[in-house]
Amino acid sequence: MNNVENTKKFTPEKIISDLLPQQFGRRGVIWTGILLAICCIGAFAYIQQLRKGLVVTNMGDYVSWGIYISNFVFFVAISLVGSLITAIFRLADVPWRTPLTRISEIIAVSAITFAALIIIVDMGRPERMLFLFTHGRLQSPIMWDVIVISTYFCTSLLLLYITLLPDIKIMIGAKEKMSTTPFYKLYKWLGNFWKGTERQEKIRDKSITILCITIIPVAFCIHTVTSWLFATTYRPGWDSTNFGAYFVSGAFLVGAGGVVVAMYVFRKVYKLEHYITERHFDKMGKILVLLALLYLYFNVNEYLVPAFKMKKDEEAHLVGLFTGEFAPLFWFAIIVGMIIPIIILVFKKGRKPNAMFVAGVMVVVGAWFKRYLIVTPTLLHPFLPKYDAPAKYSHYFPSWQEWAITAGSLAGVLLIITFFARVFPIISIYKTITDHESELPS
Amino acid sequence: MNGEKSRREFLAAGLLTTLAVACNSKKSPFTPEEDVKASGEKVKLLSVDGEIIEVDKAFLKPVPHMPSVSNDEIRKGIPGKKFAMVIDLSRCKNLKKCQSACNHMHNVHSEQNWIKVYEMQDADKTAPYWQPTTCMHCDEPPCVKVCPVGATFKRQDGIVLIDSDRCIGCRFCMAACPYSTRVFNWEEPILPEGVAEQEYNAETSVPQKRGTVGKCDFCPDMTRMGMLPHCVSACPNGVFFFGDINEDSVTNGSETFRFSDLVKDKAGYRLLEDLGTKPSVYYLPPVNRNFKFEDGLKKEEPAEKKS
């Protein structure tokens, strides 16, 4: 076996002391401070919105969904990675997944949390949110989204928690190091019952397998249903039978890109070079290039086929994307979000950590704008002309409140991940130890 | 002579009473209110039992001109009716009286017109024309399909309405509607004094509420009284015909047609028919026009003087 060829064989003690959560350094404090500040600005903007109404946004009766919704789609998309790395890799028995699973799970949980929050932000009447349960109509795709997103949230959280249990035991056990932390009580509360007996291990193993099997269809559902919020309407650019697969493939791409960025950052900050090795980057790079090619394929489908026909209703929309108002953004999303990362990653040299980090950032940034391009341009091209409505409704550029709230939500996701990494080991200690043990010649 | 006078009095009083009784079955209008002092002046009225009674004038109070309709009845609609509208494009010259009447009666400001008058031109070489649009009140309404809380609903009389007390403001209906008919109350609506405090009524769509969706409602409050929607009666050119498909008649107030004949003879059509939404609004093509298209381009002032 050569699972961890780059990794030296470490004793469990070394692994534990390497992977236990560490206190924030100076950089960590600054990072958290900046994120908190962005969140506060976002909260301030949201309070303004609550007081004055959605008029503080630049949305109008044509662009009735703006960056809140595209940001929501982005969050749902990136959260899909939890199921890819954890569930699909586990079921496919991919041996090098260990250091990546927890990273992808916490990305999933934090992103799906903020996906739900950002939808509430978009509502004109957030105080009536409970009507979704008291007056809910199952015919509406929004209800499907409510159901699958809450299911995905619960499944992801459970998966995160159950895989965390042996690590909590290790942390409780490492008393001399951990009892000084303010989280010691939290560990006890979360995992004191976990003794790691054979029976418990068996239940845990079985639960993880069940969760991994269930989470895959749920993950496909969350993004397929999210795509149906658009595809169930008549509008040019949304009226597509391709949308579910298009969204799911894009979601896997941005999720994998997000994991690459996160693994690079964690590796640097926590000095995990021996755990997240160049080999991991190489493998993830291959996956990323495959996913980028897949998403590119769906994009070709999505734009080339209607562009070939140029139906009248589609024409204004497509021309706006290809050469018109949205062309810079459109080509940015295609070239920077897909083509350049593909070019970087097909070469072995491109699959080194630094180059991968750049490619990962490109994928994530491109993906964010791609979501914007899916939502907004379509709304600017209704079937009937834009007429008898204020001129400002014919264009859309988000207001500072929209930017602030969106930035706040992005910062919120990063904040959850940061705090999580402060409190819990970002790489499974238990799994790393067992991996190393199975490597040792017996 | 005395008898003559009393008979006239009797008749007038009787009319008043029956009207009053018919309009307010629950509470007698003659129940004296505590803070009302008797004026001493008596009025003769005919009671429900057919007896002539005397009531102090001060105890008479105006009753609402319409019986209140319960929320459940509003959701069901008017039994036996199937409302439809026919818009004759050959008569429209972009006066927008429909729009201003509609905005006025529903307290909607001019940035969120429920009725829009489009300047349409189907192809480069075809003639331009004016096309007023209301809500299409589709029989397969995409907006109703997507509403997660049943805030927008389809009634048995064909009308699609919005319950602004239910709407959560997700705006999915706006994305779903292919006719761009729905508008959103992005800010606190500017309402005349006293209107904002009223309880919301889905049949009048008043008062509009912040963070909810609004749109043309086919004025069911008017049809309940046997009257025409505001846009229909406001149009001086008789563009809008309104009526009941079950009765097979539509009217613009001065002319009445058999609906099926009108649509057949003038080759009526519906907007975006291929989407399968089955609108309740029919259009008559802009042929043999009463006005030149260019008349509609002129400023409103001379047009108003002319009419």
Chai-1 contact restraints between the chains, C-beta under 6 A:
chainA,res_idxA,chainB,res_idxB,connection_type,confidence,min_distance_angstrom,max_distance_angstrom,comment,restraint_id
A,G53,B,E187,contact,1.0,0.0,6.0,A-B,restraint_1
A,G53,B,R210,contact,1.0,0.0,6.0,A-B,restraint_2
A,G53,B,G211,contact,1.0,0.0,6.0,A-B,restraint_3
A,L54,B,W186,contact,1.0,0.0,6.0,A-B,restraint_4
A,V55,B,W186,contact,1.0,0.0,6.0,A-B,restraint_5
A,V55,B,E187,contact,1.0,0.0,6.0,A-B,restraint_6
A,D61,B,V183,contact,1.0,0.0,6.0,A-B,restraint_7
A,D61,B,F184,contact,1.0,0.0,6.0,A-B,restraint_8
A,S64,B,R171,contact,1.0,0.0,6.0,A-B,restraint_9
A,S64,B,M174,contact,1.0,0.0,6.0,A-B,restraint_10
A,M123,B,I168,contact,1.0,0.0,6.0,A-B,restraint_11
A,M123,B,G169,contact,1.0,0.0,6.0,A-B,restraint_12
A,M123,B,C170,contact,1.0,0.0,6.0,A-B,restraint_13
A,G124,B,G169,contact,1.0,0.0,6.0,A-B,restraint_14
A,G124,B,G211,contact,1.0,0.0,6.0,A-B,restraint_15
A,R125,B,I168,contact,1.0,0.0,6.0,A-B,restraint_16
A,R125,B,G169,contact,1.0,0.0,6.0,A-B,restraint_17
A,R125,B,G211,contact,1.0,0.0,6.0,A-B,restraint_18
A,R128,B,I168,contact,1.0,0.0,6.0,A-B,restraint_19
A,F131,B,V149,contact,1.0,0.0,6.0,A-B,restraint_20
A,F131,B,I168,contact,1.0,0.0,6.0,A-B,restraint_21
A,L132,B,P148,contact,1.0,0.0,6.0,A-B,restraint_22
A,H135,B,V149,contact,1.0,0.0,6.0,A-B,restraint_23
A,H135,B,G150,contact,1.0,0.0,6.0,A-B,restraint_24
A,R137,B,P148,contact,1.0,0.0,6.0,A-B,restraint_25
A,R137,B,G150,contact,1.0,0.0,6.0,A-B,restraint_26
A,S140,B,V146,contact,1.0,0.0,6.0,A-B,restraint_27
A,S140,B,C147,contact,1.0,0.0,6.0,A-B,restraint_28
A,S140,B,P148,contact,1.0,0.0,6.0,A-B,restraint_29
A,I142,B,P148,contact,1.0,0.0,6.0,A-B,restraint_30
A,I142,B,F172,contact,1.0,0.0,6.0,A-B,restraint_31
A,M143,B,P148,contact,1.0,0.0,6.0,A-B,restraint_32
A,T233,B,A175,contact,1.0,0.0,6.0,A-B,restraint_33
A,T233,B,A176,contact,1.0,0.0,6.0,A-B,restraint_34
A,Y234,B,P178,contact,1.0,0.0,6.0,A-B,restraint_35
A,Y234,B,L275,contact,1.0,0.0,6.0,A-B,restraint_36
A,P382,B,S180,contact,1.0,0.0,6.0,A-B,restraint_37
A,F383,B,P178,contact,1.0,0.0,6.0,A-B,restraint_38
A,L384,B,S180,contact,1.0,0.0,6.0,A-B,restraint_39
A,P385,B,Y118,contact,1.0,0.0,6.0,A-B,restraint_40
A,Y387,B,K116,contact,1.0,0.0,6.0,A-B,restraint_41
A,Y387,B,Y118,contact,1.0,0.0,6.0,A-B,restraint_42
A,D388,B,N113,contact,1.0,0.0,6.0,A-B,restraint_43
A,D388,B,K116,contact,1.0,0.0,6.0,A-B,restraint_44
A,P390,B,E111,contact,1.0,0.0,6.0,A-B,restraint_45
